[in-house]
Amino acid sequence: MEFPARPLRCLRAVAAGVTTTALLVGCTAPAGNAESDQIVLGEGYELGGYNPVSGYAETGVSPLYDGLYRPNATTDSVVPDMVPALAQDEPQPAGPNRWRVPLRDGVVFSDGSALDSADVVATYTAVRDPAVASEISTSIAPIVSVTADGPDAIVVELNTGADPKPLLLLGILPSELIESAPAADWAVNTEPVGTGPYRLESLRPDQAVMVARDDYWGEPVQVRRLVYTYAPEDNTRAQSMVSGTVDGVNLPPRLMDSVDSDDIRTVAVRSADWRAIALPAGNAFTADPQARLAMNLAVDREALVRDVLVGYGRQASTPVAAVYADAYNADAQFAFDAGRAGDLLDEAGWLRGADQVREKDGVRASFELLYNAQDTVRRDLAVAFSAAMAPLGVDVRPRGTSWDEIDTRFGDSAVVLAGGSTPYSIDSQVYDTLHTRQPDSSPYSNPGNFTAPGLDELLEQAGQLASGPEKDDLYRQIQATYAAEPSHVFLAFLDHTYAYRDRGWKQSAPILEPHSHGVSWGPWWDLGAWRR
């Protein structure tokens, strides 16, 4: 599911009225050296917004927060295991679709207060509270309730038989900091209090400083100080890497070569983070199922990954990546077939006009394609998609704009969207994207509300099952059903690309990443485990 990177209100809560120039030139912290216990990272996303209820630390990865469980793997080519963090152990069956989760002893928040079951209950209750308007409420939709079982355990009830652990990754807040107000306005956005290995020491629009906690419940961390400098422009982050003012950055694929040098290393990490063209219901051409199928056949995804992503990605025809192993359907992928695409449009009555753009009943096969103007990868994908549609006789007009406009245009414009916010559960990865829209759905969930016949029922059946062959078979059917009448044009799963200086640390191996990236991921996703 798509979420804009950071709401602007979080930035304003730090210091209203700061100019863009100040954001770009205020990064004055020196980078670390080979002996330093400090790391300086160039961040492309606005600083602040450190609220788990809004989605920060949603997947159990954060220097500030822990969830009940967290992802763990030694490679990015598998879906990670979920291992206990704030939970003391594995979930214990407590009845049909009910699980008892014991809490770890001796955990304290960064404000010195002790963790107990009331904090877990309050955090999860807030996500479901309409007054909080959490952007991730649908991500935990299978959770019916979270209740206390004394101060040292909670009981989770689901509406499915699925594994509860991927739903229990969310960073936990102290109950007294939960507010009955929109989460984007909470104090913890800029004054976070968590159980993670670091606490926020200072925050301004251009810089956040986090320091290691001596009272952390886990192993003492050796990277004692993290400095995040805000640099929204891709080229600015690349230049700061080359100049030595930062130790690491995230970069778009096309800039990876620009930082190549003897002392800089680059890394690409697999993700379940997809890019797709979401199509509007208010356009007669994109509302035609045959047109949507034709557009899927007219995209050469292999060339797109090679030329647009310069090899840093994998082809996508559905939101299910090959990393899901037995649940992945290799036969439900769209092979490039421009001839068949043209035949489908001819058969559907979309015929070429005098200007070679197809039309039917006086309506042209034409639509605007919007993308976030700050995102160069989405821009390049939009341009490439437009170029792929031109020989087919489809007029696609790419235009960069703001999320504020995009949010109001899903009815009449296509949009370059992303997804994969919660890939450690295949149910969460797929359901909102392909299912008929629900009343509380995000505006980014299946914006056109197109659904293949029978697909909703298959998605609902799959979500009820625990992991195993029966669930895998249903997901293979889901992909085949979707491919017969697609709602989107999925393009690629991105590899997230990073550059860093080797300062002599023994780093954690990368893991499969969600849509969220930036320098909270990549080589730095588990800084608490780094050792000299």
C-alpha positions in Angstrom: 0.0 0.0 0.0 1.2 3.5 -0.9 1.8 6.2 1.6 3.6 9.6 0.9 7.0 9.5 2.5 6.4 12.0 5.3 3.5 14.4 5.9 4.6 18.0 5.8 2.9 18.7 9.0 5.6 16.7 10.8 8.2 19.0 9.4 6.2 22.1 10.5 6.0 20.7 14.0 9.8 20.9 14.2 10.2 24.4 13.2 7.6 26.4 11.3 8.8 28.7 8.5 12.2 27.1 7.8 13.2 27.7 4.2 14.1 25.1 1.6 17.6 26.6 1.5 18.1 26.0 5.2 17.1 22.4 4.7 19.8 21.9 2.1 22.7 23.7 3.7 22.2 23.0 7.4 23.8 19.6 7.5 27.0 20.4 9.3 27.8 17.2 11.3 31.0 15.6 10.3 31.0 12.1 9.0 32.5 9.3 11.1 36.0 7.9 10.7 37.5 4.5 11.0 37.7 4.7 14.8 34.5 6.7 15.4 31.4 5.3 17.1 29.3 7.8 15.1 27.6 7.2 11.7 26.3 10.1 9.6 23.6 9.2 7.0 22.0 11.3 4.3 18.3 10.9 4.4 16.0 11.6 1.5 12.8 11.7 3.6 11.7 14.5 5.9 12.8 14.1 9.5 10.2 13.7 12.2 7.1 11.7 11.9 8.4 9.1 14.4 5.0 7.7 15.3 4.4 4.0 14.9 0.6 4.5 14.8 1.2 6.5 11.6 3.3 3.7 10.1 6.8 4.5 11.3 8.4 1.2 12.4 5.4 -0.6 11.0 7.6 -3.6 10.0 9.6 -3.9 13.2 12.7 -2.1 12.0 13.7 1.1 13.8 16.4 2.5 16.0 13.8 4.0 18.2 11.2 1.3 18.6 10.7 -2.4 19.0 7.7 -4.5 18.1 6.6 -7.7 19.7 8.4 -9.5 16.9 11.0 -8.4 14.3 12.2 -9.8 10.9 15.3 -11.9 10.9 17.2 -13.4 7.9 20.7 -13.9 6.6 19.8 -13.1 3.0 17.4 -10.9 1.1 16.3 -13.7 -1.2 13.7 -15.2 1.3 10.8 -13.9 3.3 12.4 -13.3 6.8 11.4 -15.3 9.8 9.7 -13.3 12.6 11.6 -13.7 15.9 10.7 -12.4 19.4 11.6 -8.8 20.3 9.4 -7.4 23.0 7.7 -10.8 23.1 9.3 -13.3 25.3 8.6 -16.2 23.1 6.5 -17.5 20.2 2.7 -16.9 20.3 0.9 -19.6 22.3 -2.4 -20.9 21.1 -5.3 -19.8 23.3 -8.3 -20.9 21.3 -9.6 -20.7 17.8 -7.7 -17.8 16.1 -6.5 -16.6 19.5 -2.9 -16.3 20.7 -1.3 -15.5 24.0 1.9 -13.5 23.7 4.1 -13.3 26.9 6.1 -10.0 27.2 9.8 -9.7 27.8 10.8 -8.8 31.4 12.9 -5.8 32.3 12.0 -3.6 29.2 11.9 0.1 29.8 11.1 2.9 27.4 13.5 5.7 26.7 11.7 7.9 29.2 12.4 5.3 32.0 8.9 3.9 32.2 8.4 0.1 32.2 6.8 -1.8 29.4 3.6 -3.7 30.2 0.6 -5.1 28.5 -1.3 -1.8 28.7 1.2 -0.2 26.3 0.7 -2.9 23.7 -3.1 -2.8 24.0 -3.1 1.0 23.8 -0.9 1.1 20.7 -2.9 -1.4 18.7 -6.3 0.0 19.9 -5.1 3.5 18.6 -4.4 2.2 15.1 -8.1 1.0 14.9 -9.5 4.2 16.5 -11.3 6.3 13.8 -10.4 9.5 15.7 -6.7 8.7 15.2 -7.1 8.3 11.4 -4.2 5.9 11.2 -2.9 5.3 7.7 -2.1 1.7 8.5 -5.4 0.6 10.0 -6.1 -1.8 7.1 -2.7 -3.4 7.6 -3.8 -4.8 10.9 -7.4 -5.5 9.8 -7.2 -9.2 10.6 -6.7 -8.3 14.3 -10.1 -8.5 16.0 -8.8 -7.5 19.4 -5.6 -7.2 21.6 -6.4 -7.5 25.3 -4.2 -7.7 28.4 -3.7 -11.0 30.2 -2.3 -9.5 33.3 0.6 -7.0 33.1 3.0 -9.4 31.4 1.1 -10.9 28.5 -1.4 -10.0 25.8 -4.0 -12.1 23.9 -4.5 -11.4 20.2 -7.6 -12.6 18.4 -7.6 -12.7 14.6 -10.4 -13.1 12.1 -8.2 -15.6 10.2 -6.1 -18.7 10.9 -3.0 -16.9 9.6 0.3 -16.6 11.5 -0.2 -13.6 13.9 3.5 -12.7 14.0 3.6 -10.6 10.8 0.8 -8.5 12.3 2.7 -7.9 15.6 5.7 -6.0 14.3 4.5 -2.5 15.0 6.6 -0.3 17.3 5.0 0.0 20.8 4.4 3.4 22.5 3.8 4.1 26.2 0.1 4.1 26.8 0.1 7.5 28.4 1.4 9.1 25.1 -1.5 7.7 23.1 -3.8 10.5 22.0 -7.4 10.5 20.8 -6.6 12.8 17.9 -5.2 12.4 14.4 -1.9 10.5 14.7 -0.2 13.0 12.3 -0.6 15.7 15.1 0.7 13.6 18.1 3.6 14.8 20.2 5.5 11.6 19.6 6.0 12.6 15.9 8.8 14.8 17.1 9.3 13.6 20.7 9.4 9.8 20.3 9.5 7.5 23.3 10.3 3.9 22.4 11.9 0.7 23.6 14.5 0.6 20.8 18.3 0.8 21.2 18.5 4.6 20.5 16.7 7.7 21.8 16.2 11.0 19.9 18.7 13.5 21.3 17.8 16.4 19.0 15.7 17.2 16.0 15.6 20.1 13.6 14.4 20.2 10.0 17.8 19.5 8.5 19.2 17.1 11.2 18.2 14.4 13.6 20.6 13.0 16.2 20.0 9.7 17.9 22.2 8.3 20.7 22.6 4.8 22.1 20.7 4.0 25.3 22.6 2.5 28.2 19.3 1.0 29.6 18.4 -0.9 26.5 17.0 -4.3 27.2 19.1 -6.0 24.5 22.8 -6.3 23.8 24.7 -2.9 24.3 25.1 -1.2 20.9 28.5 -0.2 19.7 27.4 2.5 17.2 26.8 5.1 19.8 25.6 8.0 17.8 23.5 8.3 14.6 23.2 11.6 12.7 20.6 11.9 9.9 20.9 14.8 7.6 18.0 15.7 5.4 18.8 16.0 1.7 15.7 15.5 -0.4 17.5 15.9 -3.8 19.1 12.8 -5.1 22.1 14.6 -6.6 22.7 16.4 -3.3 22.9 13.1 -1.4 25.2 11.7 -4.1 27.5 14.7 -3.8 27.6 14.5 0.0 28.7 10.9 -0.3 31.5 11.7 -2.7 32.6 14.7 -0.6 32.8 12.6 2.6 30.3 14.6 4.6 28.1 11.5 5.1 28.9 7.8 5.6 25.9 6.4 3.7 23.0 7.3 1.5 20.1 5.8 -0.4 20.2 6.7 -4.1 18.1 5.9 -7.2 19.6 3.3 -9.5 20.9 5.8 -12.1 23.1 7.6 -9.6 24.9 4.5 -8.3 27.8 4.9 -10.8 28.2 8.5 -9.8 29.6 7.6 -6.4 31.9 4.9 -7.6 35.3 5.2 -5.9 37.9 3.1 -4.1 36.5 3.9 -0.6 32.7 3.8 -1.3 30.8 0.6 -1.6 27.4 0.2 -3.2 24.8 -2.4 -2.4 21.5 -3.4 -4.0 18.9 -5.1 -1.7 15.9 -7.1 -3.0 12.5 -5.8 -2.0 8.8 -6.6 -2.4 8.4 -2.9 -3.2 6.5 -2.8 -6.5 5.8 0.0 -9.0 2.6 -0.1 -11.1 0.3 2.0 -13.2 -3.0 2.3 -11.3 -5.8 3.0 -13.8 -8.9 5.2 -13.4 -12.5 4.0 -13.6 -13.5 7.4 -14.9 -11.8 6.9 -18.3 -13.7 4.8 -20.8 -10.5 3.3 -22.2 -8.9 2.3 -18.9 -12.3 1.0 -17.7 -12.3 -1.5 -20.5 -11.0 -4.9 -19.3 -9.6 -5.7 -22.7 -7.7 -2.4 -22.8 -6.1 -3.1 -19.4 -5.1 -6.6 -20.6 -3.7 -5.1 -23.9 -1.6 -2.5 -22.0 -0.1 -5.3 -19.8 0.9 -7.2 -22.9 2.4 -4.1 -24.5 5.0 -3.4 -21.8 8.5 -5.0 -22.3 9.3 -5.4 -18.6 12.7 -7.0 -19.3 13.7 -3.9 -21.2 12.2 -1.6 -18.6 14.3 -3.2 -15.8 17.4 -3.1 -17.9 17.1 0.4 -19.3 15.1 2.4 -16.7 16.2 0.6 -13.5 19.7 -0.1 -15.0 19.3 -3.7 -13.8 18.3 -2.9 -10.2 15.0 -4.7 -10.1 12.8 -7.6 -11.3 9.9 -7.9 -13.6 6.4 -7.6 -11.9 3.1 -8.7 -13.4 1.3 -9.0 -10.1 2.1 -7.9 -6.5 3.4 -11.4 -5.7 7.2 -11.6 -6.1 9.1 -14.8 -6.8 10.5 -14.6 -3.3 7.2 -16.0 -2.1 8.4 -19.3 -3.5 5.6 -21.9 -3.6 2.9 -19.2 -3.6 4.4 -17.6 -6.7 2.8 -18.5 -10.0 5.4 -18.3 -12.8 2.7 -18.9 -15.4 0.7 -15.8 -14.4 3.3 -13.4 -15.7 2.7 -11.2 -18.8 5.1 -11.9 -21.6 5.8 -8.9 -24.0 3.5 -9.4 -27.0 2.7 -6.2 -28.8 1.0 -8.0 -31.7 -1.5 -9.7 -29.4 -2.1 -6.4 -27.5 -3.0 -4.7 -30.8 -5.3 -7.6 -31.7 -7.1 -7.3 -28.4 -7.8 -3.6 -28.9 -9.0 -4.2 -32.5 -11.4 -6.9 -31.2 -12.7 -4.6 -28.5 -13.5 -1.9 -31.1 -10.6 0.5 -30.2 -9.5 1.3 -33.7 -6.8 3.7 -34.9 -7.9 7.2 -35.9 -6.3 9.6 -38.4 -3.6 10.5 -35.9 -3.0 6.8 -35.1 -4.5 7.2 -31.6 -7.2 4.6 -31.1 -10.8 5.6 -30.4 -14.2 4.0 -29.9 -17.6 5.6 -30.1 -15.8 9.0 -30.3 -13.7 8.4 -27.2 -9.9 8.5 -27.6 -7.6 5.9 -26.0 -5.9 8.7 -24.0 -5.2 9.5 -20.4 -3.0 11.5 -18.1 -0.4 9.6 -16.0 0.5 11.4 -12.8 3.6 10.8 -10.6 5.2 12.4 -7.6 7.4 15.0 -9.1 10.1 14.6 -6.5 10.6 10.9 -7.4 12.9 10.4 -10.3 12.3 6.7 -10.5 8.6 7.2 -10.9 9.2 9.9 -13.5 11.4 7.6 -15.5 8.9 4.7 -15.3 6.0 7.0 -16.3 8.0 8.2 -19.4 8.9 4.6 -20.3 5.3 3.5 -20.0 4.1 6.3 -22.2 6.7 5.4 -24.8 5.6 1.7 -24.7 1.9 2.7 -25.2 2.6 5.0 -28.2 3.1 2.2 -30.8 0.0 0.5 -29.5 -2.0 3.7 -30.4 -2.6 4.7 -26.8 -1.9 8.3 -25.9 -0.4 8.5 -22.3 0.6 11.9 -21.0 3.0 11.8 -18.0 3.0 14.7 -15.6 4.8 15.2 -12.3 2.8 16.8 -9.5 2.3 16.7 -5.8 0.6 14.1 -3.6 -2.0 16.7 -2.8 -3.2 16.8 -6.4 -2.7 13.1 -7.0 -5.0 12.3 -4.0 -7.9 14.1 -5.8 -7.3 12.7 -9.3 -7.6 8.9 -8.9 -11.0 9.0 -10.6 -9.8 10.4 -13.9 -6.0 10.0 -14.1 -3.7 7.0 -14.0 -1.0 7.2 -11.3 2.4 5.6 -10.8 1.9 3.9 -7.5 4.0 1.8 -5.2 3.2 -1.0 -2.7 4.6 -3.7 -0.6 4.5 -1.9 2.8 3.9 -5.1 4.7 5.5 -7.9 2.7 6.3 -10.2 5.6 2.6 -11.3 5.3 1.6 -12.3 1.8 -2.0 -11.6 2.8 -1.2 -8.0 3.6 1.0 -7.7 0.5 -1.9 -8.6 -1.8 -5.3 -8.1 -0.3 -5.8 -4.3 -0.4 -4.1 -4.0 -3.8 -6.4 -6.5 -5.6 -9.6 -6.7 -3.6 -12.7 -4.6 -4.2 -12.3 -1.5 -2.2 -13.5 -1.5 1.4 -15.1 1.5 3.2 -11.9 2.1 5.2 -9.5 1.4 2.4 -6.6 3.8 1.7 -7.1 5.9 -1.4 -4.1 4.1 -2.8 -5.7 0.6 -2.5 -7.0 -0.5 -5.9 -8.0 3.1 -6.9 -9.9 2.1 -10.0 -11.8 -0.6 -8.0 -11.4 -3.0 -10.8 -11.7 -6.7 -9.7 -11.6 -9.8 -11.8 -14.6 -12.2 -11.3 -14.1 -14.5 -8.4 -11.0 -12.7 -7.2 -12.5 -11.3 -4.0 -13.6 -14.8 -2.9 -10.2 -16.3 -3.5 -8.5 -13.5 -1.6 -10.8 -14.0 1.4 -10.3 -17.7 1.4 -6.5 -17.4 1.3 -6.5 -14.9 4.1 -8.4 -17.4 6.4 -5.7 -20.1 6.1 -2.5 -20.7 7.9 0.7 -21.0 5.9 1.0 -24.2 3.9 0.3 -25.9 0.6 -3.4 -25.1 0.5 -2.7 -21.4 1.0 0.0 -21.4 -1.6 -2.3 -23.0 -4.1 -4.9 -20.4 -3.5 -2.4 -17.6 -4.1 -1.3 -19.2 -7.4 -5.0 -19.2 -8.4 -5.3 -15.6 -7.3 -2.5 -14.6 -9.6 -3.9 -16.6 -12.6 -7.4 -15.0 -12.0 -5.9 -11.5 -11.8 -3.8 -12.0 -14.9 -7.0 -12.9 -16.9 -8.5 -9.4 -16.1 -5.9 -7.2 -14.5 -6.7 -4.0 -12.6 -3.2 -2.4 -12.8 -0.2 -2.6 -15.0 2.5 -3.8 -12.6 6.0 -3.0 -13.9 8.8 -4.0 -11.5 9.9 -4.9 -8.0 12.7 -2.5 -7.1 16.1 -3.4 -5.7 16.8 -0.7 -3.1 20.2 0.9 -3.8 22.6 2.3 -1.3 26.1 3.6 -1.0 28.3 3.6 2.1 31.9 3.9 3.4 33.4 0.9 5.1 34.4 2.1 8.6 35.5 -1.3 9.8 32.2 -2.4 11.2 30.9 -6.0 10.9 27.4 -5.3 9.5 24.2 -7.3 9.4 23.3 -9.0 6.2 20.5 -7.3 4.2 17.0 -8.7 4.4 14.0 -8.5 2.0 12.8 -4.9 2.3 9.3 -3.4 2.2 8.2 -0.4 0.2 9.7 1.8 3.0 13.4 2.4 2.5 15.8 5.3 3.0 18.7 4.9 5.4 16.6 3.2 8.0 17.1 0.1 5.8 19.9 -1.1 3.6 23.2 -1.8 5.5 21.8 0.1 8.5 18.5 -1.8 9.2 20.0 -3.5 12.3 22.6 -1.1 13.6 22.2 -2.4 17.1 23.9 -5.6 16.0 26.9 -3.9 14.4 30.3 -4.9 15.9 33.8 -3.8 15.4 
